Amino acid sequence: MLNSEIAQRREKAIARGVGMMTQIYVDRALNAEVWDVEGNRYIDFAAGIAVVNTGHCNPKVMAAVEAQLKSFTHTCHQVLPYENYIHLAERLNAAVPGEGEKRTVFVTTGAEAVENAVKIARAHTGREAIVAFAGGFHGRTFMGMSLTGKVQPYKTGFGAMMNDIYHVPFPVELHGITVDQSIAAIKQLFKADLDPSRVAAIIVEPIQGEGGFYQAPAELMRAIRALCDEYGIVMIADEVQTGFARTGTLFAMEQYDVAPDVTAMAKGLGGGLPISAVTGKANIMDASGPGGLGGTYGGNPLGIAAAHAVLDLIEGDKLCERATSLGNKLKDTLTSLKSDVPEIADVRGPGFMIAVEFNKEDGSGPSADFANRVRTEALSRNLVLLTCGVYGNVIRFLAPLTIEDSVFDEAMGILKDSIRAAREG
């Protein structure tokens, strides 16, 4: 079977709105390597968009899922509960940043986690308005895309968004937006358009994912925390992409001196199986009455089993430290090219959540074309990369944290060749 043959079938079977970054149809995968239906091998620096942080088909995750398969696959926790759901909640309550007693609810996707975080904040405060940031990404459900601070391609053609959603600029000094300007924009919003006593939550990604891997400065987090404390607003951290050792700590918010009230998480939690969670202060999480939270598949037994294995792996294999080591090597590789590649405008990121941003050669503005040429060149050399950013000019690196050193070094060679080839082209 050929990739091209499957691609032709896809055109007739799958809705156009499901975007495709490659036409590589996977046959099998192991750790950071993927083989397609034609037998071609690829190095995966996407990891299912930060999902398989512990690698494709990690033996310990697979063993945990296999053991659960032999017991039961689904009962719906709201009908017939199971102990490992409660145990995982206990582990997250202890691990998520923030002092005091916490509670957790499990759902299935990152968008669901965000939706439920908003529901919980509204139930707790009795308010409706939500403040989010330009460039942020929070999902493709109606609340998720309403919170998302980017129109193309997420909002186009879908009509009116949810009401009472307000966006303020996210600080990106490379693009001329300072922390002071972002904080001033929130304060101006509260003066001109939105009574802060109507605000249920402020939601922020510690590092914007789809938006370009821009890390929120500590000053911004402190200011959000102070505003939330002043006006009784719930601070929500969207750690869907940053969670589970990707940034060098289990959660990115551990790298700040303030903590959120509620944390939404997904992606890396399940090691490839769909599971997400919301964890937060007990008095906030308990605002909803019984039946207000949950879902048929929320906390599916297979996802719960996988998540336990993932947390064990992160601790036992010291994957937070591994993320920092790999990320430093990647940044060194990219930085070494700057003198020969003037298009490199910035190299950034904590842990192994690294990005390189490209501008035009003369520095006159972002270059999505150059970023795409690098991605295409890398793919032709069997390295899978992802672009992101409001301007589409950023390449983000999300390889599994368990990638073998030899495979990582091979990928670095391909990356350097691809960037040089993109410049020559």
Residue, then its C-alpha position, 0 to 999 in steps of 0.5 A: m500500500l502506498n501513501s499516495e493511494i491512502a491520500q486519494r481515499r482520504e480526500k473522498a472520506i474525511a472532511r476538509g476541515v481536518g487539516m493534514m501536516t503531512q501525507i505520511y500514513v503511519d504503520r508503526a512507531l517506537n519511542a521517537e521513530v515512526w515507520d509509514v506504510e511504505g516502510n520509510r523511517y522518520i524521526d518524530f519531533a512532533a510527538g503527537i503535538a506534545v502527547v507522547n512525551t514518554g515516547h511511542c509505545n513506551p513498554k511501561v505504558m503499554a504494560a499498564v494498559e494491557a493489564q487494565l485491558k484484561s480487567f475492564t475497559h469501561t464502566c463510566h466512573q459515575v456509574l461504577p467507580y474504580e480505585n485507580y481513578i481516585h488514586l490518580a486524582e490524589r497524585l495530581n492533587a499533590a503534584v499540581p502547583g498551589e498550596g492547600e487542599k485540592r480536588t480533581v475531575f477527569v475528562t477526555t480532551g484538552a478542550e474539555a479540560v478548558e471548558n470544565a475549568v471555565k464552568i467551575a470558575r463560573a460556578h464558584t464566582g457566580r460570574e460569566a466574563i473570561v479574560a484570555f490572551a491574544g495568540g493563546f490556543h485553548g481548543r476547538t469547541f465553541m468555548g475553546m475557540s472563543l478563548t483562542g486568540k487567533v482567528q485563522p484557521y480556528k474561528t473562520g466560518f463558524g459564526a458568532m463566538m461565545n459572549d463575555i470573552y475578552h482578549v488582551p495582548f500577550p507580552v512578546e518583546l520580539h514583536g514590540i509588546t512589553v509586560d507593562q503594555s499587557i498589564a496596562a491593557i487588562k487594567q484599561l479593559f477593567k476601566a473602559d469595558l468590563d467591570p472586574s466584579r463580572v469576571a469569573a476567570i483569567i486564563v493563561e498558558p505559561i508558554q503559548g503553544e500554537g501561539g509561538f512558544y512564547q513564555a509568560p514573563a514572571e512579572l505577568m504571572r505576578a500581575i495576574r495573580a494580584l488582579c485575581d486576588e484583588y477582585g476575587i477572580v479565578m486564575i486558570a493555568d492552561e497546561v495542556q501542552t506544557g504539562f508533564a515534564r515538557t518544560g523541565t518541571l512536571f508543570a510549567m507553573e512550578q517555574y513561577d513564584v505564584a500559583p494558579d487556582v485551577t489547572a487544566m491539563a491533557k496531552g502528555l498525561g496519558g502517554g498517547l491515550p486520551i485523558s485530561a484533567v482539571t485540578g484546583k483548590a477544593n473550595i473552587m472545584d466543589a462549587s458545582g453540584p453532583g452531575g455538573l461535571g464529568g462525562t461518559y468517557g471521562g477518566n476512562p480506565l485505560g487512560i487512567a492506567a496509562a497516566h499512572a505509568v507516565l507519572d511513574l516514568i517521569e519520576g523514575d527516569k528523571l524525565c524533567e532533568r532529561a528535558t532540560s539536557l535535551g533542550n540545552k543541546l537543541k538550543d546550542t545547535l540552533t544558536s550555532l547557526k545564527s551567524d550563518v543564518p540571519e533569518i534566525a530571529d530568536v531561539r527560546g524555551p525552557g526544558f525541551m519545549i524549544a522554538v526557533e523563530f524566523n524573520k526575513e533576511d533583512g529583519s523587516g518582519p516574520s517569514a512564514d515562508f522560511a519556516n515552511r521551507v525548513r519544515t519541508e526540507a526536514l521532512s524530505r530528510n525524514l525528520v518531522l517538524l511542526t510550525c506554529g505562531v501567529y505569523g506562522n514563522v516559528i518551528r517548535f520542537l516536541a520530540p519525546l523526552t525519551i528519545e535515544d541520544s543517537v537518534f537525537d544526534e541524527a536529528m540535529g544533523i538533519l536539522k542543520d542541513s535543512i536550515r542551510a538548504a532552506r537558506e540556499g533555496 
